[in-house]
Every structure is written in structure tokens, then in C-alpha cells.
Amino acid sequence: MAERTDDRPFRARPFSVRRVPGFAGIAAVSFLLLYAPIVTLVVYSFNAGDSIALWQGVSLRWFAAAWANEQVQEATIRSLVVAASASAIATAVSTMAALGTTRTAPFPGSMAIYGLINQPLMVPEIVTAVALLIVFAMIKIATGYSGLGYLIAAHAAFCVPFAYLPIRARLEGMDLSYEVAAADLYATPWQTFRRITLPLLSPGIVAGSMLAFVISLDDVVITEFVKSAGQDTLPTYMLGQLRRAVTPEVNAISTALLGVTVVLLSAFFVLNRQRR
């Protein structure tokens, strides 16, 4: 057997999960189980017939029916209003929380604050929904108000950690030298924030707001518990339709929601990867 004549050290090949036997097959099956139902839903939203399982040709009939449905229009407008309002509130709160937890010296209890901010991610959503239901019921009795504000407040509270994480990640990746230089040039904290921090942070803020918007737009559990009569959002309207009679109109609405979600999430990942 030939011996090595050079002095180069042996190097072990780095571990790669792709070389594990069966990895490719398991990955293929996982993606198939995950995306096959979604693809089926999209395909059958173009079904010309009345059945959700029997293919009867290609048509935009159910998209037109959903577009002309007044209940769908009202639920869509309500969903957009709630999602836009909740994401704006959650983004403002998350920006202040991220600045307060990253632009200050370490202090006792900082990890507890971090855990409290991310509490909705760790607690089952049904628990949050029941807790909000109890609190809002007490407020309704005391004030008599039963408007859309409860739904916006509930969505904003639930969306805070989703907006907080990308904003905090952006802040942690920013170079402090710009802010230090602004302070050396006698800029006030507000001027430093407005002229230096905010422009550099804007991709994270936009990404966080879009993620919060998508989470609010797709939420069912909290909405179902908190909403009052006549306050159906698009997801809860679809849930109600499934309890009655299932038609391909639900497939068309689901496909439209899927399209909006994919576009927003794609933009979120693009913005979140920006470094400048």
C-alpha cells in the first residue's frame, strides 16, 4: 500500500445530513405530504362543477361567485382592517420593546422581559383565546362596548412576538459605530434614532409588520373566541361555511388567501435577509 509522502494533515469530511441513508426519500415523502393537499386545493378551486371532489372542467366560476358574495366582501374588508390595525399596533410596540432590550446595558430581569414578550409563542393559542375572552367579557359588561376594538386588541397582543423577533434580530445585527458617531457629533437621542437607527432598522420593521399582518389575517382560534355577533373575518366565515355546506367557493377563497400569504411571506424573507 502506498504511503503518504507529503506532510499535509488528514482532514475528516464534514458531516452532511444529505449523506445519511434514506434522507432523500424521507424528505421527498415529507414534502409530498405537506404540499400535495395544498396543490389539490388550488387545482380544485378552478373546478367548474358543484362538487369539491369530482372534477368537471376548468372554470373561474367559484372565484366570480366569491367576488360577488356580499358576506365574503364584508368579511374580507373586516379581515384587512383588523390585520392592518393589529400589525401597526404590534409593530410599534415591538419596535419600542426591541430598542429597550437591545440598546440598553444588561440588567437583572432582561431575560424575564424577553420571555414575557414572546409568551404568546410558548402558550397554546387556545389558552390565550380563553383568557382574552374572559377579560373582554368583563370589560363589555362594565362599558357596554362590543365593537371591533376587542378583535384588534387581541390580534395585536398575539402578533407582538412575531413582529418583535425580526426587528430585534435586525437591531442585533446593526453596527453601533454609526450611532456612537452621531452621539460624538452632538446629536440628540431622538435625532440619532430618526436619522441613523430608524433608516437602518426599516427593513426589519417592514418585515415584522408583514409577518404580523399575515398572522392576523390567517388567525381563527382567537378570532372565534373574541369576536361578537356579525364580526366574522374571512377565516371564521370559511369555518362557518364548512359547518354547513362545502362548495368549491371555499376552495377559491382559500386559494386567494394562500396567494396573499405567499406573496407577503416571500417579501418578508427577502427583506429579512437584507443586511444593508
C-alpha positions in Angstrom: 0.0 0.0 0.0 1.3 3.4 -1.0 2.2 5.7 1.9 1.6 9.4 2.1 4.8 11.3 1.2 3.6 14.8 2.0 3.1 16.5 5.3 -0.4 17.6 4.8 -2.7 16.7 7.8 -5.6 14.4 7.3 -8.9 16.2 7.2 -12.2 14.4 8.0 -15.1 15.1 5.7 -17.6 17.5 7.3 -20.8 15.8 8.3 -23.7 16.4 6.0 -27.2 15.1 6.7 -27.7 14.6 2.9 -25.3 11.7 3.1 -27.4 9.9 5.7 -29.1 6.8 4.1 -32.7 7.4 3.4 -32.6 11.2 3.9 -33.6 12.0 0.3 -36.6 9.6 0.4 -37.8 10.9 3.8 -37.5 14.5 2.6 -39.4 13.7 -0.6 -42.3 12.0 1.3 -42.4 14.9 3.8 -42.7 17.5 1.1 -45.3 15.4 -0.7 -47.5 15.1 2.4 -47.1 18.8 3.1 -47.7 20.3 -0.3 -49.9 17.7 -2.1 -53.1 18.8 -0.2 -52.3 22.4 -1.0 -51.8 21.8 -4.7 -55.0 19.8 -4.7 -56.9 22.7 -3.1 -55.6 25.1 -5.7 -56.4 22.8 -8.6 -60.0 22.2 -7.4 -60.6 25.9 -6.8 -60.8 26.0 -10.6 -63.4 23.2 -10.8 -66.4 24.0 -13.0 -68.7 21.7 -11.1 -70.5 21.9 -7.8 -68.6 19.1 -6.2 -65.4 19.6 -4.3 -64.2 16.1 -5.1 -65.4 15.4 -8.7 -63.5 17.2 -11.4 -65.8 18.7 -14.1 -63.6 21.0 -16.1 -61.7 24.3 -15.7 -63.6 27.4 -14.8 -63.3 30.7 -12.8 -66.9 30.3 -11.7 -66.2 30.0 -8.0 -63.8 32.9 -7.9 -66.5 35.1 -9.5 -69.1 33.7 -7.0 -66.8 34.5 -4.1 -66.1 38.0 -5.5 -69.9 38.7 -5.8 -70.8 37.3 -2.4 -71.6 40.2 -0.1 -70.7 38.2 3.0 -67.3 37.4 1.6 -66.8 41.1 0.7 -67.7 42.2 4.2 -65.6 39.5 5.9 -62.6 40.4 3.6 -62.8 44.1 4.4 -63.1 43.3 8.1 -60.1 41.0 8.0 -58.0 43.6 6.2 -59.0 46.3 8.7 -58.2 44.1 11.7 -55.0 42.8 10.2 -53.7 46.2 9.2 -54.6 47.8 12.6 -53.2 44.9 14.6 -50.0 44.8 12.7 -49.5 48.6 13.0 -50.0 48.4 16.8 -47.9 45.3 17.2 -45.1 46.7 15.1 -45.0 50.0 17.1 -44.9 48.1 20.4 -42.4 45.6 19.1 -40.0 48.3 17.9 -40.0 50.0 21.3 -39.6 46.7 23.0 -36.7 45.7 20.7 -35.0 49.1 21.3 -35.5 48.8 25.1 -34.0 45.3 25.2 -31.0 45.7 22.8 -29.9 49.4 23.1 -29.5 49.3 26.9 -26.9 47.8 29.2 -27.7 44.3 30.5 -29.8 44.5 33.6 -31.4 42.0 36.0 -34.7 40.6 34.6 -33.9 41.2 31.0 -34.4 37.5 30.1 -37.7 37.6 32.0 -38.8 40.5 29.9 -37.7 38.6 26.7 -39.8 35.6 27.9 -42.9 37.8 28.6 -42.7 39.4 25.2 -42.6 36.0 23.5 -45.2 34.5 25.8 -47.9 34.1 23.0 -45.4 31.8 21.1 -45.0 29.5 24.1 -48.5 29.3 25.4 -51.1 27.3 23.4 -53.3 29.7 21.4 -56.5 28.3 22.8 -55.3 29.3 26.3 -54.7 32.9 25.1 -58.1 32.9 23.4 -59.9 31.8 26.5 -58.0 34.3 28.7 -58.9 37.2 26.3 -62.5 36.0 26.2 -62.8 36.3 30.0 -61.1 39.7 30.2 -63.0 41.2 27.3 -66.3 39.8 28.7 -65.7 41.7 32.0 -64.9 44.9 30.0 -68.0 44.5 27.9 -70.2 44.2 31.0 -68.5 47.3 32.6 -68.5 49.5 29.5 -71.2 48.1 27.2 -68.9 48.4 24.2 -68.8 45.4 21.9 -67.2 46.8 18.8 -64.3 45.7 16.7 -61.7 47.1 19.1 -61.6 43.9 21.1 -60.6 41.9 18.0 -57.9 44.4 17.0 -56.5 44.4 20.5 -56.5 40.6 20.7 -54.7 40.3 17.4 -52.2 43.0 18.2 -51.3 41.2 21.5 -50.9 37.9 19.8 -48.8 39.4 16.9 -46.3 41.3 19.1 -43.7 38.4 19.3 -44.0 37.8 15.5 -43.1 41.4 14.8 -40.6 41.6 17.7 -38.3 38.8 16.6 -37.2 40.1 13.1 -36.9 43.7 14.5 -34.7 42.6 17.4 -32.6 40.4 15.0 -32.1 43.4 12.8 -31.1 45.6 15.7 -28.6 43.0 16.9 -27.0 42.8 13.5 -26.6 46.6 13.2 -23.2 48.2 13.7 -23.3 50.5 16.8 -20.5 52.7 15.4 -23.0 54.8 13.4 -25.0 55.7 16.5 -21.8 56.3 18.5 -20.5 58.6 15.8 -23.8 60.6 15.8 -23.6 61.0 19.6 -20.0 62.2 19.2 -21.3 64.8 16.8 -23.7 66.1 19.5 -26.8 64.5 18.0 -29.7 64.1 20.5 -31.1 60.6 21.1 -34.1 61.5 19.0 -32.0 62.8 16.1 -29.9 59.7 16.3 -32.9 57.4 16.2 -34.6 59.4 13.4 -31.6 59.8 11.1 -29.5 56.7 11.9 -31.3 53.9 13.7 -34.7 54.1 12.0 -33.4 54.1 8.4 -31.1 51.1 9.1 -33.9 49.4 11.1 -36.6 49.9 8.4 -36.2 46.5 6.6 -36.7 44.8 10.0 -39.7 46.9 10.8 -41.3 46.2 7.4 -40.6 42.5 7.7 -42.0 42.4 11.2 -45.2 44.3 10.2 -45.8 42.0 7.2 -45.3 38.9 9.3 -47.7 40.3 11.9 -50.2 41.1 9.1 -50.1 37.6 7.8 -50.5 36.0 11.3 -53.5 38.2 12.0 -55.1 37.7 8.6 -55.0 33.9 9.0 -56.0 33.6 12.6 -59.0 31.5 13.5 -58.8 30.4 17.1 -58.5 33.8 18.9 -60.9 35.4 16.4 -63.6 32.7 17.0 -63.4 33.3 20.8 -63.2 37.1 20.9 -65.5 38.2 18.0 -69.0 39.4 18.6 -72.0 38.6 16.5 -71.7 39.9 12.9 -67.9 40.3 13.2 -66.8 37.3 11.1 -63.4 37.6 9.4 -62.6 35.7 6.3 -61.2 32.6 8.1 -64.1 32.4 10.5 -66.6 32.8 7.6 -64.9 29.9 5.9 -65.1 27.9 9.0 -68.8 28.6 9.3 -69.4 27.6 5.6 -67.6 24.3 6.3 -70.1 23.5 9.1 -73.0 24.0 6.7 -72.4 23.1 3.1 -69.0 22.7 1.5 -68.8 24.2 -2.1 -65.8 25.0 -4.3 -66.3 28.6 -3.3 -64.4 27.8 -0.1 -61.6 26.4 -2.3 -61.5 29.7 -4.3 -61.3 31.8 -1.1 -58.6 29.6 0.3 -56.6 29.9 -2.9 -56.9 33.7 -2.8 -55.8 33.7 0.9 -52.9 31.4 0.1 -51.7 33.7 -2.7 -51.7 36.7 -0.5 -49.9 34.8 2.3 -47.2 33.5 -0.1 -46.6 37.0 -1.6 -46.3 38.6 1.9 -44.1 35.9 3.3 -41.8 35.9 0.3 -41.4 39.6 0.7 -40.7 39.1 4.5 -37.9 36.6 3.8 -36.4 38.9 1.2 -36.4 41.9 3.5 -35.2 39.8 6.5 -32.1 38.7 4.5 -31.1 42.3 3.7 -28.0 43.5 5.5 -27.8 47.0 4.1 
